[in-house]
Amino acid sequence: MGIPVARTTTGILLLTAMCACSSVQYAALEKVGIHKRDILVDGVEDARDAQSETREQLVTAYEELSALIGHGGGELEDKYQRLRKEVERSQDLTADLDEHLADIDRVSDDLFDEWESELDLYNSAALRAEQAKKLALARRQFSTMRERMQIARDRVDPVMAVLSDNVLFLKHSLNAQALDALRGQATLLEGQVDALIRDMQLAIEEADAFIARMRSSE
């Protein structure tokens, strides 16, 4: 279905394909040896990396919130501004993650549709049956990985909701009384962040396994 291609030499081409996967673009990429399988594997790698980066950023934002709420006194504005910036960066990285997930959904649909249509081209029933089994297995493996990625992605929203609410609450009430009112928020967020870290790690491991299987079957 494709040949391995170094990411350093195909990044621009793959990015183009991921942004707008038309049949013309696919055909152009295939002429230089880049197939839908290559694009999907590269996209899964990018989505995996985006999940890791989002996870680390949300942990950083949580730590900034905890530091602000636990602040014993003095100037609060600098700490608030750091928190606000970390939350904004978390929002940006979450949007980026969503784009990567949408990319792999599009490319996987195109890859599996093409793979299935090619089954009708076989003259040998035995070879067709063997390829159909490989297709079914690849679909199941992708579905398992994608479901795990979505579980991890869904963990982001509750964390972002608490972080955003706290930033908004403190925008016009940056004082000791406001911080006292938010003491329970850090405890609430701790459990949500722990769940996010756990599910993100599982998703990353599942992505690594999927990438390894796809490459080993090339």
GUDREN-75545 format. One record per atom (N, C-alpha, C, CB): residue in one letter; x negated, y negated, z negated. Coordinates in pm, whole numbers, padded with zeros to 5 digits, always signed. Glycine has a CB too. Layout:
N
AXYZ...
This chain:
218
M-00081+00122+00000M+00000+00000+00000M-00084-00126+00000M+00092-00001-00119G-00214-00117-00026G-00296-00238-00027G-00437-00206-00067G-00237-00341-00121I-00525-00305-00059I-00664-00284-00096I-00701-00382-00205I-00757-00301+00024P-00794-00347-00296P-00832-00438-00401P-00901-00560-00343P-00922-00370-00500V-00869-00678-00399V-00927-00802-00350V-00976-00883-00468V-00825-00881-00267A-01093-00938-00461A-01149-01018-00570A-01065-01142-00591A-01295-01056-00542R-01027-01168-00717R-00942-01282-00745R-01012-01413-00714R-00897-01280-00890T-01143-01415-00727T-01216-01540-00705T-01211-01584-00561T-01360-01524-00748T-01190-01494-00468T-01189-01530-00326T-01048-01540-00271T-01267-01429-00245T-00946-01503-00349T-00810-01503-00295T-00714-01586-00378T-00759-01363-00286G-00764-01654-00480G-00675-01727-00570G-00583-01824-00500G-00756-01801-00670I-00636-01904-00406I-00553-02003-00338I-00446-01935-00253I-00639-02096-00252L-00486-01831-00180L-00390-01761-00096L-00281-01695-00179L-00461-01657-00011L-00321-01631-00288L-00223-01565-00373L-00129-01666-00436L-00293-01483-00482L-00181-01781-00478L-00097-01883-00538L+00007-01931-00438L-00182-02000-00587T-00035-01948-00313T+00058-01990-00208T+00171-01889-00193T-00015-02007-00075A+00133-01763-00193A+00235-01658-00176A+00328-01654-00295A+00169-01522-00157M+00275-01671-00416M+00358-01664-00536M+00457-01780-00541M+00271-01663-00660C+00419-01895-00486C+00506-02013-00491C+00621-02002-00391C+00425-02139-00464A+00598-01941-00279A+00703-01932-00177A+00677-01809-00092A+00708-02060-00089C+00735-01698-00133C+00702-01570-00072C+00787-01544+00052C+00720-01456-00172S+00761-01613+00161S+00833-01591+00285S+00768-01478+00361S+00837-01720+00370S+00842-01423+00455S+00789-01314+00536S+00670-01360+00619S+00898-01257+00627V+00672-01487+00660V+00561-01540+00739V+00434-01544+00655V+00594-01681+00791Q+00446-01589+00531Q+00330-01596+00443Q+00277-01457+00409Q+00365-01671+00315Y+00368-01365+00386Y+00325-01227+00361Y+00246-01173+00480Y+00448-01136+00332A+00298-01198+00599A+00232-01148+00720A+00093-01208+00734A+00316-01180+00846A+00081-01337+00703A-00049-01404+00713A-00148-01345+00613A-00034-01555+00689L-00101-01317+00493L-00188-01260+00391L-00230-01118+00427L-00118-01261+00257E-00137-01042+00483E-00170-00904+00518E-00276-00898+00627E-00045-00830+00563K-00281-01001+00712K-00383-01004+00817K-00524-01014+00759K-00358-01121+00910V-00536-01070+00640V-00668-01080+00576V-00682-00977+00463V-00690-01223+00520G-00595-00875+00465G-00611-00763+00373G-00547-00781+00237G-00752-00737+00354I-00460-00880+00223I-00393-00902+00095I-00248-00857+00108I-00402-01052+00050H-00210-00756+00033H-00076-00698+00044H+00008-00733-00079H-00085-00546+00062K+00136-00702-00070K+00228-00736-00179K+00183-00672-00311K+00371-00692-00145R+00127-00554-00304R+00077-00490-00425R-00032-00576-00490R+00022-00349-00393D-00123-00630-00408D-00229-00716-00460D-00171-00841-00526D-00326-00756-00347I-00071-00899-00459I-00008-01020-00510I+00063-00992-00642I+00090-01078-00408L+00131-00877-00650L+00202-00843-00773L+00105-00822-00888L+00288-00718-00753V-00001-00747-00864V-00099-00722-00970V-00160-00854-01019V-00211-00627-00921D-00194-00940-00924D-00250-01070-00961D-00149-01152-01040D-00294-01148-00836G-00022-01145-01000G+00083-01218-01071G+00105-01167-01212G+00212-01211-00994V+00099-01035-01229V+00114-00977-01363V-00003-01020-01452V+00122-00822-01355E-00122-01024-01395E-00237-01072-01472E-00215-01216-01517E-00366-01062-01389D-00164-01299-01427D-00139-01439-01462D-00031-01451-01569D-00099-01517-01337A+00076-01371-01558A+00183-01374-01657A+00132-01326-01793A+00302-01288-01611R+00050-01223-01790R-00011-01174-01915R-00094-01283-01981R-00098-01050-01888D-00177-01350-01901D-00261-01456-01956D-00177-01572-02008D-00360-01506-01850A-00068-01602-01938A+00021-01710-01981A+00088-01675-02113A+00128-01740-01873Q+00123-01548-02131Q+00182-01505-02259Q+00081-01521-02372Q+00229-01360-02251S-00042-01482-02346S-00146-01495-02449S-00168-01641-02486S-00277-01432-02400E-00173-01726-02385E-00197-01869-02410E-00079-01931-02484E-00222-01944-02278T+00042-01892-02446T+00161-01944-02514T+00163-01900-02660T+00289-01897-02443R+00129-01775-02683R+00123-01724-02820R+00026-01804-02905R+00084-01577-02820E-00094-01824-02855E-00194-01897-02932E-00153-02042-02956E-00328-01892-02860Q-00088-02102-02857Q-00046-02241-02871Q+00065-02254-02975Q+00001-02296-02738L+00159-02162-02977L+00267-02167-03075L+00214-02145-03216L+00373-02062-03042V+00115-02060-03231V+00052-02041-03361V-00014-02172-03406V-00052-01927-03356T-00080-02240-03314T-00143-02368-03346T-00040-02471-03390T-00222-02420-03225A+00072-02478-03317A+00178-02573-03353A+00237-02540-03490A+00289-02573-03247Y+00256-02411-03517Y+00307-02369-03647Y+00210-02410-03759Y+00329-02216-03648E+00082-02392-03734E-00017-02429-03835E-00019-02580-03859E-00157-02382-03792E+00002-02658-03754E+00010-02803-03770E+00132-02842-03853E+00014-02872-03634L+00244-02775-03828L+00365-02804-03906L+00344-02767-04053L+00486-02727-03850S+00285-02652-04077S+00259-02609-04215S+00167-02707-04286S+00198-02468-04217A+00065-02755-04215A-00028-02850-04275A+00041-02981-04307A-00146-02875-04181L+00131-03025-04219L+00202-03150-04243L+00299-03138-04361L+00278-03193-04118I+00376-03030-04362I+00471-03011-04471I+00401-02997-04605I+00559-02888-04445G+00285-02931-04604G+00211-02911-04728G+00121-03026-04765G+00130-02788-04718H+00124-03133-04686H+00035-03247-04712H+00070-03312-04846H+00044-03351-04598G-00030-03335-04929G-00007-03386-05064G+00011-03536-05072G-00119-03348-05150G-00015-03610-04967G+00001-03755-04972G-00092-03821-04874G-00024-03807-05112G-00090-03956-04874G-00177-04029-04784G-00111-04054-04650G-00307-03954-04765E-00192-04083-04550E-00141-04118-04417E-00084-03995-04346E-00253-04180-04332L+00044-04004-04310L+00111-03892-04245L+00118-03906-04093L+00251-03877-04301E+00101-04025-04044E+00123-04051-03901E+00030-03968-03813E+00104-04198-03871D-00098-03960-03850D-00193-03884-03768D-00155-03737-03762D-00334-03899-03823K-00115-03682-03876K-00076-03541-03879K+00052-03519-03797K-00055-03493-04023Y+00143-03613-03806Y+00267-03602-03728Y+00237-03606-03579Y+00365-03714-03767Q+00150-03696-03537Q+00118-03708-03396Q+00049-03582-03343Q+00029-03830-03373R-00034-03520-03426R-00098-03394-03385R+00009-03286-03367R-00203-03349-03490L+00103-03281-03462L+00211-03184-03451L+00293-03208-03324L+00302-03190-03574R+00329-03331-03299R+00409-03364-03181R+00339-03321-03052R+00439-03515-03177K+00211-03349-03044K+00135-03313-02923K+00127-03161-02906K-00006-03372-02930E+00109-03089-03016E+00101-02943-03007E+00235-02884-02965E+00056-02883-03141V+00343-02942-03013V+00476-02893-02975V+00502-02923-02828V+00586-02957-03064E+00463-03040-02782E+00480-03073-02640E+00398-02979-02553E+00440-03218-02614R+00278-02949-02595R+00195-02855-02518R+00259-02716-02519R+00051-02849-02577S+00317-02678-02630S+00387-02549-02638S+00502-02544-02538S+00440-02524-02781Q+00575-02654-02525Q+00685-02661-02429Q+00633-02647-02286Q+00762-02793-02445D+00523-02714-02256D+00465-02706-02122D+00419-02564-02089D+00347-02803-02109L+00354-02499-02185L+00305-02363-02161L+00420-02264-02148L+00210-02320-02274T+00527-02286-02221T+00645-02200-02210T+00706-02212-02070T+00750-02236-02317A+00714-02334-02019A+00765-02354-01883A+00675-02286-01781A+00777-02505-01852D+00545-02294-01803D+00450-02228-01714D+00466-02077-01718D+00306-02266-01751L+00487-02023-01836L+00511-01879-01851L+00636-01837-01775L+00525-01842-02000D+00742-01916-01787D+00865-01883-01716D+00844-01879-01565D+00974-01984-01750E+00761-01969-01514E+00732-01969-01371E+00659-01841-01329E+00648-02092-01333H+00564-01798-01411H+00491-01676-01379H+00582-01554-01382H+00375-01657-01477L+00673-01550-01478L+00766-01437-01486L+00859-01436-01365L+00848-01444-01616A+00905-01553-01324A+00990-01560-01204A+00913-01517-01080A+01045-01703-01185D+00785-01551-01074D+00700-01513-00961D+00691-01361-00948D+00559-01573-00977I+00663-01294-01059I+00647-01148-01048I+00780-01080-01020I+00586-01092-01176D+00890-01140-01062D+01021-01083-01029D+01043-01088-00878D+01134-01158-01102R+01010-01202-00817R+01030-01216-00672R+00940-01120-00595R+01002-01360-00629V+00812-01116-00631V+00718-01033-00557V+00749-00885-00576V+00575-01062-00600S+00788-00845-00697S+00820-00704-00720S+00941-00662-00638S+00847-00678-00870D+01042-00749-00630D+01159-00718-00546D+01118-00699-00401D+01266-00829-00557D+01033-00788-00352D+00988-00779-00213D+00904-00653-00190D+00908-00903-00175L+00816-00624-00284L+00732-00506-00270L+00814-00379-00269L+00629-00500-00382F+00904-00363-00365F+00980-00239-00375F+01080-00225-00260F+01053-00234-00508D+01136-00338-00212D+01226-00331-00097D+01150-00284+00028D+01292-00468-00071E+01030-00340+00047E+00949-00299+00162E+00912-00152+00150E+00821-00386+00173W+00869-00112+00033W+00828+00027+00009W+00943+00122+00041W+00783+00045-00137E+01063+00087-00004E+01178+00173+00020E+01214+00178+00168E+01299+00125-00062S+01207+00065+00236S+01240+00064+00379S+01142+00149+00459S+01240-00079+00433E+01019+00159+00413E+00918+00238+00485E+00943+00388+00474E+00779+00206+00431L+01025+00430+00378L+01054+00573+00364L+01123+00628+00489L+01143+00598+00241D+01201+00542+00555D+01273+00586+00676D+01181+00607+00795D+01381+00485+00712L+01057+00562+00784L+00963+00574+00896L+00892+00710+00900L+00860+00463+00888Y+00904+00786+00790Y+00834+00915+00785Y+00902+01019+00873Y+00827+00966+00641N+00821+01097+00941N+00871+01214+01013N+00868+01337+00923N+00788+01239+01141S+00771+01340+00832S+00757+01453+00741S+00845+01435+00618S+00610+01471+00700A+00935+01530+00596A+01022+01523+00479A+00941+01535+00351A+01129+01633+00485A+00836+01615+00354A+00754+01635+00235A+00680+01507+00196A+00653+01749+00258L+00623+01441+00297L+00551+01316+00269L+00648+01207+00223L+00474+01269+00393R+00766+01206+00284R+00867+01107+00244R+00908+01129+00099R+00990+01115+00336A+00930+01253+00062A+00971+01285-00076A+00861+01247-00175A+01005+01434-00089E+00737+01271-00138E+00625+01237-00226E+00616+01086-00246E+00493+01291-00169Q+00633+01011-00137Q+00626+00865-00147Q+00746+00810-00224Q+00619+00802-00008A+00861+00872-00209A+00980+00830-00282A+00960+00848-00432A+01103+00908-00236K+00891+00955-00472K+00861+00976-00613K+00767+00869-00667K+00800+01114-00635K+00668+00833-00586K+00575+00729-00628K+00646+00594-00643K+00460+00717-00526L+00737+00566-00551L+00813+00442-00559L+00900+00438-00684L+00901+00425-00434A+00969+00548-00711A+01054+00554-00830A+00973+00535-00958A+01130+00686-00834L+00856+00596-00961L+00770+00583-01079L+00721+00440-01095L+00650+00679-01067A+00679+00378-00986A+00631+00239-00993A+00742+00146-01038A+00577+00194-00856R+00863+00169-00991R+00976+00086-01033R+01002+00101-01182R+01102+00124-00953R+00999+00223-01231R+01022+00246-01374R+00913+00179-01458R+01027+00397-01406Q+00790+00193-01413Q+00679+00134-01488Q+00688-00018-01489Q+00544+00179-01428F+00724-00075-01376F+00739-00221-01372F+00854-00265-01461F+00762-00270-01228S+00965-00192-01454S+01082-00227-01535S+01051-00223-01684S+01199-00133-01504T+00977-00121-01726T+00938-00109-01867T+00851-00226-01909T+00865+00023-01892M+00753-00258-01825M+00663-00370-01856M+00738-00501-01858M+00548-00376-01754R+00824-00523-01760R+00897-00650-01748R+00994-00668-01866R+00974-00657-01614E+01055-00559-01908E+01145-00566-02023E+01068-00604-02149E+01217-00431-02044R+00950-00547-02166R+00866-00580-02280R+00824-00727-02275R+00743-00489-02286M+00790-00775-02155M+00754-00916-02141M+00872-01007-02177M+00709-00944-01997Q+00993-00965-02140Q+01109-01049-02168Q+01141-01052-02317Q+01231-01000-02090I+01124-00939-02383I+01144-00936-02528I+01051-01035-02596I+01121-00794-02584A+00926-01035-02552A+00829-01129-02608A+00866-01273-02573A+00688-01098-02557R+00907-01294-02449R+00946-01430-02407R+01064-01481-02491R+00983-01433-02257D+01159-01395-02519D+01277-01436-02596D+01242-01474-02739D+01380-01325-02596R+01128-01427-02787R+01083-01465-02921R+01039-01612-02926R+00968-01374-02966V+01008-01668-02810V+00957-01805-02807V+01064-01907-02844V+00901-01837-02669D+01185-01888-02796D+01289-01988-02813D+01322-02021-02959D+01414-01942-02744P+01339-01922-03048P+01365-01958-03188P+01252-02037-03252P+01391-01833-03269V+01129-02002-03217V+01013-02075-03271V+01014-02218-03219V+00881-02004-03233M+01036-02234-03089M+01039-02368-03030M+01152-02451-03088M+01052-02359-02880A+01265-02388-03116A+01379-02461-03171A+01345-02521-03307A+01501-02368-03184V+01282-02443-03393V+01244-02493-03525V+01139-02603-03514V+01191-02378-03613L+01040-02581-03430L+00935-02681-03413L+00993-02812-03359L+00826-02628-03318S+01078-02803-03259S+01136-02923-03198S+01225-02997-03296S+01214-02886-03073D+01305-02921-03371D+01392-02983-03472D+01311-03058-03576D+01479-02877-03540N+01201-02998-03618N+01119-03061-03722N+01053-03189-03670N+01012-02964-03771V+01004-03186-03548V+00943-03306-03489V+01048-03416-03478V+00883-03274-03349L+01167-03381-03432L+01274-03480-03419L+01316-03535-03554L+01394-03418-03347F+01327-03449-03653F+01368-03490-03787F+01268-03589-03848F+01382-03367-03878L+01140-03561-03825L+01036-03645-03886L+01009-03773-03807L+00908-03565-03898K+01062-03783-03687K+01034-03899-03603K+01070-04030-03673K+01110-03888-03471H+01186-04032-03741H+01231-04154-03806H+01233-04141-03959H+01369-04191-03756S+01178-04032-04009S+01181-04010-04154S+01049-03950-04201S+01298-03917-04194L+00942-04012-04165L+00810-03959-04198L+00767-04008-04335L+00705-04000-04090N+00817-03935-04436N+00785-03970-04574N+00790-03845-04660N+00882-04078-04628A+00754-03860-04787A+00747-03746-04878A+00882-03679-04894A+00694-03789-05014Q+00989-03757-04898Q+01122-03700-04914Q+01159-03612-04793Q+01227-03812-04931A+01125-03658-04675A+01154-03580-04554A+01075-03450-04554A+01122-03661-04427L+00950-03456-04597L+00869-03335-04603L+00925-03236-04703L+00724-03369-04638D+00975-03286-04815D+01036-03198-04915D+01156-03125-04855D+01080-03278-05040A+01232-03197-04770A+01351-03137-04709A+01316-03026-04612A+01432-03243-04638L+01190-03026-04564L+01148-02927-04464L+01067-02812-04523L+01068-02994-04357R+01053-02808-04653R+00968-02705-04714R+01011-02564-04671R+00973-02716-04866G+01139-02542-04664G+01187-02409-04628G+01166-02374-04483G+01332-02397-04659Q+01143-02475-04400Q+01125-02451-04257Q+00999-02370-04227Q+01121-02583-04182A+00892-02400-04300A+00766-02327-04277A+00783-02179-04307A+00653-02387-04363T+00858-02148-04413T+00881-02008-04449T+00965-01939-04342T+00952-01998-04586L+01070-02009-04295L+01153-01954-04188L+01070-01928-04063L+01269-02049-04156L+00987-02023-04029L+00908-02013-03907L+00801-01904-03916L+00843-02145-03878E+00751-01880-04035E+00645-01779-04051E+00689-01642-04001E+00602-01770-04198G+00810-01602-04040G+00859-01472-03996G+00881-01466-03846G+00988-01439-04067Q+00929-01577-03787Q+00952-01581-03644Q+00820-01577-03566Q+01031-01706-03606V+00720-01645-03618V+00589-01645-03553V+00526-01507-03561V+00497-01750-03617D+00540-01441-03675D+00486-01305-03689D+00548-01211-03587D+00509-01252-03831A+00682-01222-03569A+00750-01136-03472A+00705-01169-03330A+00903-01153-03483L+00685-01297-03302L+00638-01338-03171L+00499-01282-03142L+00636-01490-03160I+00409-01293-03238I+00274-01242-03219I+00276-01092-03191I+00187-01272-03344R+00357-01020-03267R+00366-00875-03249R+00418-00838-03111R+00455-00814-03356D+00528-00900-03069D+00588-00864-02941D+00506-00913-02823D+00728-00919-02931M+00439-01027-02839M+00351-01074-02733M+00236-00976-02712M+00296-01215-02766Q+00181-00924-02821Q+00070-00829-02810Q+00115-00701-02741Q+00013-00797-02948L+00233-00653-02775L+00287-00534-02710L+00307-00558-02560L+00420-00493-02775A+00355-00677-02525A+00376-00710-02384A+00244-00718-02309A+00452-00843-02371I+00144-00776-02372I+00012-00786-02310I-00047-00647-02286I-00083-00870-02398E-00033-00559-02383E-00083-00423-02368E-00009-00348-02258E-00071-00346-02501E+00122-00370-02249E+00202-00305-02145E+00161-00357-02007E+00353-00329-02169A+00133-00487-01999A+00088-00545-01872A-00047-00487-01831A+00078-00698-01882D-00138-00474-01926D-00269-00415-01896D-00254-00273-01843D-00358-00416-02022A-00165-00198-01903A-00144-00059-01860A-00085-00055-01719A-00051+00015-01958F+00009-00144-01691F+00070-00149-01558F-00034-00185-01452F+00186-00250-01555I-00115-00285-01481I-00221-00328-01389I-00317-00211-01360I-00299-00449-01446A-00356-00142-01464A-00450-00029-01449A-00389+00081-01362A-00489+00028-01586R-00259+00109-01384R-00194+00215-01305R-00182+00174-01158R-00055+00246-01363M-00147+00049-01136M-00132+00003-00996M-00267+00008-00924M-00074-00141-00992R-00372-00029-00992R-00504-00029-00928R-00556+00112-00906R-00602-00108-01011S-00525+00201-00997S-00575+00338-00983S-00505+00413-00872S-00558+00414-01113S-00386+00365-00833S-00310+00434-00727S-00335+00374-00590S-00161+00430-00757E-00421+00273-00582E-00450+00212-00452E-00529+00308-00363E-00529+00079-00471
